[in-house]
Amino acid sequence: MVTEPSPYGVAILGAGAGGLGLAIRLKRAHQDDFVIFEASDGVGGTWRTNSYPGAACDVPSHLYSYSFAMKPDWTKTYANQPEILQYFEECADRFGIRPHLRVNTTVVSAEWDAVAMVWRLTDSAGGQATARVLVSALGTFNAPLVPEFEGLDSFEGKYWHSSRWDHQQDLSGKRVAVIGTGASAVQIVPALAPSVQHLTMFQRSPSWILPRSDKQFTDEEKQRFARHKLAARRHRWDIYRTFERNITFRHGDAMADQLRALALSHLDHRIKDDELRAKLTPDFPFGCKRTLVSSDFYKAMVRPEVSLVTDAIERITPSGVLTADGTEHEADALVLATGFRATEYLHGLDVVGVGGRHLHDDWSEAAHAYLGMTVAGYPNFFMLYGPNTNQGGNSIIFILEAQAAYIVRALRAMRHRRLASISIRRPVMDAYNTQLADDLEGTVWDTGCQSYFKNERGKIVTQLPYPSLWYWRRTRRFKLSEYERGRSQRH
């Protein structure tokens, strides 16, 4: 970060789907006084860093894209990582975002200056900048979780986290151990299985997996979407309505029973071996953990070169993985598909608000915010994909667009009223989070199963217990009355 004396109007941290979408929204509102600080070397966020074999989205392509930048020529129903990344690259170019982008810049601290009414930012190299408004678009899946396996550093082969794939390593003909059975592993295993000598998958608990119908779009379909914008929008809307109808997060929902039956039918159809099928059958309610979508995973699990291990990992040895039953599973490479620090919002960023209070101290029990976007005591500070905004079954892009629109409305209100700062009133925030906590009770996430939805204290900090349409309606208006207001700007 080059030290810049004059403050930016808005500083956005992160150039993923959220940060890029907000930047485009600002551009379209003719607000050019913003900057995006991005830790990596370009846009795309999780779709830039997660480049593992088989990486793909589990939301249909036409819905996992901006409503204002629809792409008519997606190659198939569920796009793979390279095509999604290319889409975000094209959006950055199309809307002129590149000049606002500062890549390879990791902001590590942000401190509110109550006198100057600005956020003072410091990056990992010591560079500094200021901004009147700060927006974190760091997301939920940006900090890899690597369990402290005993002996990991003694392993004589290569190992890496799935989100930091080592593309210099050729795994053809090698013995590969994949630790984890979440969303990444379910995509990695089918991609690697045909080319390796042997693949051993270490499972702590299985996942509910629904089949995925992934078809290639014909040239005629692509041309129809390009020629007839209404047809493309109708297709997108049909996908959205289907997903919205199928959202289920409460015990006893008929839809949950139907989806569970579909998942079991899919498992029974693909896995004929009783012992293997039993190991792959979850013992927790449908939806308690993230539901996965794949038609290839079970096919890979019955291949002769693939084996499933459910015994607990004792430690990593120089030549492989030792499990609790005393078996050493030899491997040439370890893939740690162990997920992310999803509940540790703003991991690696120290946010200091009014009176020197630290956001992570305020979040010692659980991360929380009003509408998942803003916190009392931290003026002019917003988050995209913040606490309790994760969807139970629809596209996060829809939520991110609603949040970006809300922030732009907030900025417009500040400008019209000539306000230097706004800060959500604590009673407003507390009332929202009390209602949120009440509504999270009785959901499928509020059961005994462990997942990334809960923090170490067992509090659900990622999930939104309402449909996405509820969130859109709740954020459609910006109510200045809910905010404390700072002094007027001088002109």
C-alpha positions as CSV (number, residue, x, y, z in Angstrom):
1,M,0.0,0.0,0.0
2,V,1.4,3.4,-1.0
3,T,0.9,5.9,1.8
4,E,-1.8,8.3,0.6
5,P,-2.3,11.6,2.4
6,S,-5.9,12.4,1.4
7,P,-8.7,10.0,2.6
8,Y,-10.6,7.8,0.2
9,G,-14.4,8.0,0.3
10,V,-14.7,4.3,0.7
11,A,-12.1,1.6,1.3
12,I,-13.1,-2.0,0.4
13,L,-11.1,-4.9,1.8
14,G,-11.3,-7.8,-0.6
15,A,-12.0,-8.1,-4.3
16,G,-14.1,-11.3,-4.2
17,A,-17.7,-11.5,-5.3
18,G,-18.8,-9.1,-2.5
19,G,-16.1,-6.5,-2.8
20,L,-16.2,-6.4,-6.6
21,G,-20.0,-6.2,-6.6
22,L,-20.0,-3.3,-4.2
23,A,-17.3,-1.5,-6.3
24,I,-19.4,-1.9,-9.4
25,R,-22.5,-0.7,-7.6
26,L,-20.5,2.4,-6.5
27,K,-19.4,3.0,-10.1
28,R,-22.9,2.7,-11.4
29,A,-24.0,5.3,-8.8
30,H,-21.2,7.6,-10.1
31,Q,-19.2,7.3,-6.9
32,D,-15.6,7.0,-8.0
33,D,-13.8,7.9,-4.8
34,F,-13.1,4.3,-3.6
35,V,-10.3,1.8,-3.4
36,I,-10.1,-1.9,-3.1
37,F,-7.3,-3.5,-1.1
38,E,-6.8,-7.1,-2.1
39,A,-4.4,-9.6,-0.5
40,S,-3.9,-11.7,-3.6
41,D,-2.8,-10.7,-7.1
42,G,-6.3,-10.1,-8.6
43,V,-10.0,-10.3,-8.3
44,G,-12.2,-13.3,-7.7
45,G,-11.7,-14.0,-4.0
46,T,-12.3,-17.6,-3.1
47,W,-12.5,-18.4,-6.8
48,R,-9.0,-17.2,-7.2
49,T,-7.5,-19.0,-4.3
50,N,-9.4,-22.2,-4.5
51,S,-8.1,-23.7,-7.8
52,Y,-7.9,-27.3,-6.7
53,P,-8.8,-30.1,-9.3
54,G,-12.5,-30.3,-9.7
55,A,-13.3,-27.0,-8.1
56,A,-16.9,-25.9,-9.1
57,C,-19.9,-24.1,-7.7
58,D,-22.8,-25.9,-6.2
59,V,-25.2,-23.1,-7.3
60,P,-26.3,-23.0,-11.0
61,S,-24.2,-20.6,-13.1
62,H,-27.0,-18.3,-14.2
63,L,-27.9,-17.6,-10.5
64,Y,-24.3,-17.5,-9.3
65,S,-23.7,-14.2,-11.1
66,Y,-24.6,-10.6,-10.8
67,S,-28.2,-9.7,-11.8
68,F,-26.7,-6.6,-13.5
69,A,-24.1,-8.6,-15.4
70,M,-25.7,-11.7,-16.6
71,K,-23.6,-14.1,-18.7
72,P,-25.5,-15.8,-21.5
73,D,-22.7,-18.2,-22.6
74,W,-22.1,-20.2,-19.4
75,T,-20.8,-23.6,-20.7
76,K,-22.8,-25.8,-18.3
77,T,-25.3,-25.8,-15.4
78,Y,-22.6,-25.7,-12.7
79,A,-19.6,-23.7,-13.7
80,N,-16.1,-24.8,-12.8
81,Q,-13.6,-22.5,-11.1
82,P,-11.7,-21.3,-14.2
83,E,-14.9,-20.1,-15.8
84,I,-16.2,-18.4,-12.7
85,L,-12.9,-16.6,-12.2
86,Q,-12.9,-15.5,-15.8
87,Y,-16.4,-14.1,-15.2
88,F,-15.3,-11.9,-12.3
89,E,-12.2,-10.8,-14.3
90,E,-14.5,-9.8,-17.2
91,C,-16.7,-7.9,-14.8
92,A,-13.7,-6.0,-13.4
93,D,-12.8,-4.9,-16.9
94,R,-16.3,-4.2,-18.1
95,F,-17.1,-1.9,-15.3
96,G,-13.7,-0.2,-15.0
97,I,-12.7,-1.4,-11.6
98,R,-9.0,-2.1,-12.3
99,P,-7.8,1.5,-11.6
100,H,-9.3,1.2,-8.1
101,L,-7.6,-2.1,-7.3
102,R,-4.5,-2.3,-5.0
103,V,-3.4,-6.0,-5.2
104,N,-0.9,-7.9,-3.0
105,T,-2.0,-5.6,-0.1
106,T,-3.1,-7.2,3.2
107,V,-4.7,-4.7,5.6
108,V,-4.0,-5.9,9.1
109,S,-5.4,-3.0,11.2
110,A,-8.1,-0.4,10.9
111,E,-8.5,2.3,13.6
112,W,-11.2,4.9,13.9
113,D,-10.0,8.4,14.3
114,A,-12.8,10.2,16.1
115,V,-11.2,13.6,15.6
116,A,-10.6,13.4,11.8
117,M,-13.6,11.1,11.4
118,V,-11.7,8.6,9.2
119,W,-10.5,5.1,9.4
120,R,-6.7,4.8,9.5
121,L,-5.6,1.6,7.7
122,T,-2.2,-0.2,8.0
123,D,-1.1,-3.0,5.8
124,S,1.3,-5.9,6.5
125,A,4.2,-4.0,4.9
126,G,3.6,-0.9,7.1
127,G,1.9,1.2,4.4
128,Q,-0.9,3.5,5.5
129,A,-4.1,5.0,4.1
130,T,-7.2,6.7,5.3
131,A,-10.9,6.3,4.3
132,R,-14.1,7.9,5.5
133,V,-16.0,4.6,5.2
134,L,-14.6,1.1,5.6
135,V,-16.2,-2.0,4.2
136,S,-14.9,-5.5,4.9
137,A,-15.5,-7.9,2.1
138,L,-13.1,-10.5,3.4
139,G,-15.8,-13.2,3.3
140,T,-16.3,-16.4,5.2
141,F,-14.0,-18.8,3.4
142,N,-10.8,-16.8,3.3
143,A,-8.7,-18.2,6.2
144,P,-7.8,-21.9,5.8
145,L,-8.2,-24.1,8.9
146,V,-5.3,-26.5,9.4
147,P,-5.7,-28.8,12.4
148,E,-2.7,-29.2,14.6
149,F,-1.9,-32.8,13.5
150,E,0.9,-34.2,15.6
151,G,3.9,-34.9,13.3
152,L,2.7,-33.0,10.3
153,D,6.0,-31.3,9.8
154,S,7.8,-34.6,9.9
155,F,6.0,-35.8,6.8
156,E,8.6,-36.5,4.1
157,G,6.3,-35.9,1.2
158,K,4.4,-32.8,0.2
159,Y,1.3,-31.4,1.9
160,W,-0.9,-28.4,1.4
161,H,-4.4,-27.1,2.2
162,S,-6.9,-27.6,-0.6
163,S,-7.4,-23.8,-0.9
164,R,-3.7,-23.3,-1.5
165,W,-3.2,-26.0,-4.1
166,D,0.4,-26.8,-5.1
167,H,0.1,-26.9,-8.9
168,Q,3.8,-27.8,-9.2
169,Q,3.1,-31.2,-7.8
170,D,2.2,-33.9,-10.3
171,L,0.1,-36.5,-8.4
172,S,-0.1,-39.0,-11.3
173,G,0.8,-42.4,-10.1
174,K,1.3,-41.2,-6.5
175,R,-0.3,-42.4,-3.3
176,V,-2.5,-39.5,-2.1
177,A,-4.2,-39.0,1.3
178,V,-7.1,-36.6,1.4
179,I,-8.1,-35.5,4.9
180,G,-11.6,-34.3,5.1
181,T,-15.0,-35.0,3.5
182,G,-16.5,-31.6,3.1
183,A,-17.4,-29.6,0.0
184,S,-13.8,-29.4,-1.3
185,A,-12.9,-33.1,-0.7
186,V,-16.1,-34.2,-2.5
187,Q,-14.9,-32.4,-5.6
188,I,-11.2,-33.3,-5.3
189,V,-11.6,-37.0,-4.9
190,P,-13.4,-37.7,-8.2
191,A,-10.9,-35.4,-10.0
192,L,-7.8,-37.1,-8.6
193,A,-9.0,-40.8,-8.5
194,P,-8.5,-41.7,-12.2
195,S,-4.8,-40.7,-12.3
196,V,-3.3,-41.6,-8.9
197,Q,-1.9,-45.0,-7.8
198,H,-4.1,-44.9,-4.7
199,L,-6.2,-42.4,-2.9
200,T,-7.1,-42.7,0.8
201,M,-9.8,-40.5,2.1
202,F,-9.9,-39.9,5.9
203,Q,-13.4,-39.1,7.1
204,R,-14.4,-37.8,10.5
205,S,-18.1,-37.7,9.6
206,P,-20.0,-38.2,6.3
207,S,-22.1,-35.5,4.5
208,W,-25.5,-35.5,3.1
209,I,-25.0,-35.5,-0.7
210,L,-27.7,-34.7,-3.3
211,P,-27.2,-35.7,-6.9
212,R,-26.3,-33.0,-9.4
213,S,-27.7,-32.7,-12.9
214,D,-24.9,-30.9,-14.7
215,K,-25.5,-30.5,-18.4
216,Q,-23.6,-28.7,-21.1
217,F,-25.5,-25.8,-22.6
218,T,-25.9,-26.1,-26.4
219,D,-25.0,-23.3,-28.8
220,E,-28.6,-22.7,-29.5
221,E,-29.4,-22.2,-25.7
222,K,-26.5,-19.8,-25.4
223,Q,-27.6,-17.8,-28.4
224,R,-31.2,-17.7,-27.1
225,F,-30.0,-16.3,-23.7
226,A,-27.9,-13.7,-25.6
227,R,-30.6,-12.6,-28.0
228,H,-33.5,-12.7,-25.5
229,K,-32.6,-11.0,-22.3
230,L,-36.1,-11.7,-20.9
231,A,-35.6,-15.5,-21.5
232,A,-32.3,-15.3,-19.6
233,R,-33.9,-13.5,-16.7
234,R,-36.8,-15.9,-16.6
235,H,-34.3,-18.8,-16.5
236,R,-32.5,-17.2,-13.6
237,W,-35.7,-16.4,-11.8
238,D,-36.9,-20.0,-12.2
239,I,-33.7,-21.3,-10.6
240,Y,-34.0,-18.7,-7.8
241,R,-37.6,-19.7,-7.0
242,T,-36.7,-23.4,-7.0
243,F,-33.9,-22.9,-4.5
244,E,-36.0,-20.6,-2.4
245,R,-38.8,-23.1,-2.2
246,N,-36.4,-25.9,-1.2
247,I,-34.7,-23.9,1.6
248,T,-35.3,-25.9,4.8
249,F,-33.8,-25.2,8.2
250,R,-36.5,-26.3,10.7
251,H,-37.2,-29.7,12.1
252,G,-40.2,-31.3,10.7
253,D,-40.2,-29.5,7.3
254,A,-41.7,-31.7,4.7
255,M,-39.1,-30.5,2.2
256,A,-36.3,-31.7,4.5
257,D,-37.8,-35.1,4.6
258,Q,-38.1,-35.2,0.8
259,L,-34.4,-34.0,0.3
260,R,-33.2,-36.5,2.9
261,A,-35.0,-39.3,1.0
262,L,-33.4,-38.1,-2.2
263,A,-30.0,-38.1,-0.7
264,L,-30.5,-41.7,0.7
265,S,-31.8,-42.9,-2.6
266,H,-28.7,-41.4,-4.3
267,L,-26.5,-43.2,-1.8
268,D,-28.3,-46.5,-2.1
269,H,-28.2,-46.3,-5.9
270,R,-24.4,-45.7,-6.1
271,I,-23.0,-47.7,-3.1
272,K,-24.0,-51.4,-3.1
273,D,-21.5,-52.5,-0.5
274,D,-23.3,-52.5,2.9
275,E,-20.2,-51.6,5.0
276,L,-19.2,-48.7,2.8
277,R,-22.7,-47.4,2.5
278,A,-23.0,-47.5,6.3
279,K,-19.8,-45.5,6.7
280,L,-21.1,-42.9,4.2
281,T,-24.5,-42.5,5.8
282,P,-24.8,-39.5,8.1
283,D,-26.2,-39.9,11.6
284,F,-27.3,-36.3,12.0
285,P,-30.4,-34.5,10.7
286,F,-30.4,-33.4,7.1
287,G,-29.2,-29.8,6.8
288,C,-27.4,-29.7,10.2
289,K,-24.2,-29.4,8.3
290,R,-23.6,-28.1,4.8
291,T,-25.5,-30.2,2.3
292,L,-23.3,-31.1,-0.7
293,V,-24.2,-31.6,-4.3
294,S,-22.3,-34.2,-6.4
295,S,-23.0,-37.0,-8.8
296,D,-19.4,-38.1,-9.1
297,F,-18.3,-38.6,-5.5
298,Y,-19.9,-41.9,-4.8
299,K,-18.8,-43.2,-8.2
300,A,-15.2,-42.4,-7.2
301,M,-15.6,-44.1,-3.8
302,V,-16.2,-47.5,-5.4
303,R,-13.2,-47.3,-7.6
304,P,-10.5,-50.0,-6.7
305,E,-7.8,-47.4,-6.1
306,V,-9.9,-45.4,-3.6
307,S,-10.3,-46.4,0.1
308,L,-12.2,-44.8,2.9
309,V,-10.8,-44.6,6.4
310,T,-13.1,-43.6,9.3
311,D,-10.7,-44.3,12.2
312,A,-9.5,-41.2,14.0
313,I,-6.1,-39.8,12.9
314,E,-3.5,-40.4,15.7
315,R,-0.7,-38.5,14.1
316,I,1.2,-37.9,10.8
317,T,4.3,-39.9,10.3
318,P,7.2,-39.3,7.9
319,S,5.6,-41.8,5.5
320,G,1.9,-41.3,5.9
321,V,-1.0,-41.2,8.4
322,L,-1.3,-43.3,11.5
323,T,-4.8,-43.9,12.7
324,A,-6.1,-44.9,16.1
325,D,-6.4,-48.6,15.2
326,G,-2.6,-48.7,14.8
327,T,-2.6,-48.8,11.0
328,E,-0.2,-46.6,9.1
329,H,-1.5,-45.5,5.7
330,E,1.4,-44.7,3.5
331,A,1.2,-41.6,1.2
332,D,3.4,-39.5,-1.1
333,A,1.2,-36.4,-0.7
334,L,-1.3,-35.1,1.9
335,V,-4.2,-32.9,0.8
336,L,-5.7,-31.1,3.8
337,A,-9.3,-30.5,2.8
338,T,-10.0,-29.4,6.3
339,G,-12.1,-26.3,5.7
340,F,-11.9,-22.7,6.9
341,R,-12.1,-20.5,10.0
342,A,-15.6,-19.7,9.0
343,T,-16.7,-18.5,12.4
344,E,-13.7,-16.3,12.9
345,Y,-14.9,-13.2,11.0
346,L,-12.3,-10.7,10.0
347,H,-9.5,-13.1,10.8
348,G,-6.2,-11.3,10.8
349,L,-7.7,-7.9,10.8
350,D,-7.7,-5.8,14.0
351,V,-10.6,-3.3,13.9
352,V,-10.4,-0.6,16.6
353,G,-13.5,1.6,17.1
354,V,-14.8,4.3,19.4
355,G,-12.7,4.7,22.6
356,G,-10.1,2.2,21.5
357,R,-12.5,-0.8,21.7
358,H,-11.4,-3.8,19.6
359,L,-14.0,-5.6,17.5
360,H,-12.6,-9.0,18.3
361,D,-13.0,-8.3,22.0
362,D,-16.6,-7.3,21.5
363,W,-17.0,-10.6,19.6
364,S,-15.4,-12.7,22.3
365,E,-18.6,-14.7,22.8
366,A,-19.8,-14.6,19.2
367,A,-19.5,-12.5,16.1
368,H,-22.7,-10.4,15.7
369,A,-23.9,-7.3,13.8
370,Y,-27.0,-5.5,12.7
371,L,-28.2,-7.2,9.5
372,G,-24.8,-8.9,9.5
373,M,-23.4,-5.6,8.2
374,T,-22.6,-3.1,10.9
375,V,-21.7,-3.0,14.7
376,A,-22.4,-0.4,17.3
377,G,-19.3,1.5,18.3
378,Y,-17.7,1.3,14.9
379,P,-18.8,4.3,12.8
380,N,-18.8,4.2,9.0
381,F,-18.0,0.5,9.1
382,F,-19.8,-2.2,7.1
383,M,-19.3,-5.8,6.3
384,L,-20.3,-8.0,3.3
385,Y,-21.1,-11.6,4.1
386,G,-20.8,-10.9,7.8
387,P,-22.2,-12.8,10.8
388,N,-25.4,-14.7,10.2
389,T,-25.8,-13.9,6.5
390,N,-24.9,-17.4,5.1
391,Q,-27.7,-18.9,3.1
392,G,-29.3,-22.2,3.9
393,G,-29.8,-23.0,0.2
394,N,-29.8,-20.1,-2.2
395,S,-27.1,-18.0,-4.0
396,I,-24.9,-15.8,-1.8
397,I,-24.7,-13.4,-4.7
398,F,-28.3,-12.4,-4.1
399,I,-27.4,-11.5,-0.4
400,L,-24.3,-9.6,-1.5
401,E,-26.2,-7.5,-3.9
402,A,-28.8,-6.6,-1.3
403,Q,-26.0,-5.6,1.1
404,A,-24.2,-3.5,-1.6
405,A,-27.4,-1.7,-2.3
406,Y,-28.0,-1.0,1.4
407,I,-24.4,0.4,1.8
408,V,-24.9,2.7,-1.2
409,R,-28.1,3.9,0.2
410,A,-26.3,4.6,3.5
411,L,-23.7,6.6,1.7
412,R,-26.3,8.6,-0.2
413,A,-28.1,9.4,3.1
414,M,-24.8,10.6,4.6
415,R,-24.1,12.8,1.6
416,H,-27.6,14.3,1.5
417,R,-27.5,15.1,5.2
418,R,-23.9,16.1,5.1
419,L,-23.0,13.7,7.8
420,A,-19.4,12.8,8.7
421,S,-20.3,9.5,10.4
422,I,-23.1,7.2,11.2
423,S,-23.1,4.3,13.7
424,I,-25.9,1.8,14.3
425,R,-27.6,2.4,17.6
426,R,-26.8,-0.3,20.2
427,P,-30.5,-0.9,21.1
428,V,-31.3,-1.5,17.4
429,M,-28.5,-3.9,17.0
430,D,-29.3,-5.7,20.2
431,A,-32.9,-6.1,19.4
432,Y,-32.1,-7.5,16.0
433,N,-29.7,-10.1,17.4
434,T,-32.1,-11.1,20.2
435,Q,-34.7,-11.8,17.6
436,L,-32.2,-13.6,15.5
437,A,-31.1,-15.8,18.4
438,D,-34.7,-16.7,19.2
439,D,-35.4,-17.6,15.6
440,L,-32.2,-19.8,15.4
441,E,-33.6,-22.0,18.2
442,G,-35.3,-25.0,16.8
443,T,-33.5,-24.9,13.5
444,V,-31.6,-28.0,12.2
445,W,-28.3,-26.1,13.0
446,D,-29.4,-26.0,16.7
447,T,-28.8,-29.7,17.2
448,G,-25.9,-31.6,18.7
449,C,-24.0,-31.9,15.4
450,Q,-20.7,-30.0,15.0
451,S,-20.2,-27.9,11.9
452,Y,-18.6,-24.7,10.7
453,F,-21.9,-22.9,11.4
454,K,-21.1,-22.8,15.1
455,N,-18.2,-21.2,16.9
456,E,-16.2,-23.0,19.7
457,R,-18.9,-22.0,22.2
458,G,-21.6,-23.7,20.2
459,K,-23.2,-20.4,19.0
460,I,-24.6,-20.3,15.5
461,V,-22.7,-17.3,13.9
462,T,-22.9,-18.0,10.2
463,Q,-26.5,-18.9,9.3
464,L,-29.5,-16.8,8.5
465,P,-32.7,-18.4,9.7
466,Y,-34.8,-16.7,7.1
467,P,-35.2,-17.0,3.3
468,S,-33.1,-14.7,1.1
469,L,-36.3,-12.8,0.1
470,W,-36.8,-11.8,3.7
471,Y,-33.3,-10.4,3.9
472,W,-33.8,-8.5,0.6
473,R,-37.0,-6.9,2.0
474,R,-35.3,-6.1,5.3
475,T,-32.4,-4.3,3.6
476,R,-34.4,-2.6,0.9
477,R,-34.7,0.6,2.8
478,F,-31.9,2.4,4.8
479,K,-33.4,3.9,7.9
480,L,-31.2,6.8,9.1
481,S,-33.3,6.9,12.3
482,E,-31.6,3.6,13.4
483,Y,-28.2,5.3,13.4
484,E,-26.4,7.8,15.6
485,R,-25.1,10.7,13.5
486,G,-21.8,12.4,13.6
487,R,-21.2,16.1,13.0
488,S,-21.9,17.6,9.6
489,Q,-19.1,17.8,7.1
490,R,-17.8,21.3,6.3
491,H,-17.9,22.5,2.8
